[in-house]
Amino acid sequence: RDKLLANTVSGGVTVNDTLMHIAHENLPFGGVGDSGWGSYHGEAGFLRLTQQKPVMVQSRWARGDLFYPPYGKRFDQVMGLLKRLM
């Protein structure tokens, strides 16, 4: 069994039965290469079939006007301090 698994390429394997890994919802199921669409079922399927989309919503009350134009005297003071620290 170990030699067979190590020397073949497959999307999933059921040992001593046929296709039972398909029925297990937490195991990924799908072919490899041209034989299938990839993995689906469980977490592997979720990760395969979704696209991460990071979203950050900055509260307008939390943003500091220091970082947005028009820059003023305070910006110049902070930049001067940062330059001295570097």
Secondary structure, 3 states (H helix, E strand, C coil): CHHHHHCCCCCCCCCCCCCHHHHCCCCCECCCHHHCCCCECHHHHHHHHCCCCCCCCCCCCCCCHHHCCCCCHHHHHHHHHHHHHC
